[in-house]
Amino acid sequence: MPYYHMYPFMGFGTGILWLIVVVVIADLAYRLIRDGKILAPSKIVSSKSAEDILAERYVKGELTREQYVQMKEDIKKSN
């Protein structure tokens, strides 16, 4: 007796298994893209202003007060 007669749903079950794998991978990719963990080129651009970024750097201690004041004046001049 041929193998496929003994287990008639073997092919169907394997197909369902692969369908589930594909759906899970697609869902994972969708969630990563939606949550921004995979960056699209449009999300690379920061929505913060130059003054906001400068203030954050000053608060973190990356800039001295003199550097902060000078850079802030430069930003105001360029606007």
C-alpha positions in Angstrom: 0.0 0.0 0.0 1.4 3.4 -0.9 2.5 5.8 1.8 0.0 8.5 1.0 -3.0 6.1 1.5 -1.9 5.4 5.0 -1.8 9.1 6.0 -4.2 11.0 3.8 -3.9 14.3 5.6 -0.1 14.4 5.8 0.3 16.9 3.0 -2.5 19.0 4.3 -1.0 19.2 7.8 2.4 20.1 6.4 0.8 22.9 4.3 -0.9 24.3 7.4 2.3 24.2 9.3 4.1 26.2 6.7 1.2 28.6 6.4 1.4 29.2 10.2 5.2 29.8 10.0 4.7 32.3 7.2 2.0 34.2 9.0 4.0 34.4 12.3 7.0 35.7 10.4 4.9 38.3 8.5 3.3 39.4 11.8 6.7 39.8 13.5 8.0 41.9 10.6 4.8 44.0 10.6 5.2 44.7 14.4 8.9 45.6 14.1 8.2 48.0 11.2 5.1 49.5 12.9 7.0 50.1 16.2 9.9 51.8 14.5 12.5 49.2 15.4 13.3 48.8 11.8 13.9 52.4 10.7 12.4 53.6 7.5 14.3 56.5 5.8 11.5 59.0 6.8 12.0 58.1 10.5 15.7 58.9 10.6 15.0 62.7 10.5 14.7 64.0 14.0 11.6 66.0 14.9 13.6 68.0 17.6 14.7 71.5 16.9 18.4 72.4 17.0 17.8 74.3 20.3 16.2 71.2 21.9 19.2 69.0 20.9 21.6 71.7 22.1 19.8 72.0 25.5 19.9 68.2 25.9 23.6 68.1 25.2 24.2 70.8 27.8 22.1 69.0 30.4 24.1 65.8 29.8 27.3 67.6 30.4 28.6 67.3 26.8 29.0 71.1 26.5 30.4 73.8 28.8 28.3 76.8 29.5 30.4 78.9 27.1 30.0 76.4 24.3 26.3 76.2 24.9 25.8 80.0 24.9 28.0 80.4 21.7 26.1 77.6 19.9 22.8 79.0 20.9 23.7 82.4 19.5 24.9 80.8 16.3 21.6 79.0 15.9 19.6 82.2 16.5 21.7 84.0 13.9 21.2 81.3 11.3 17.4 81.4 11.7 
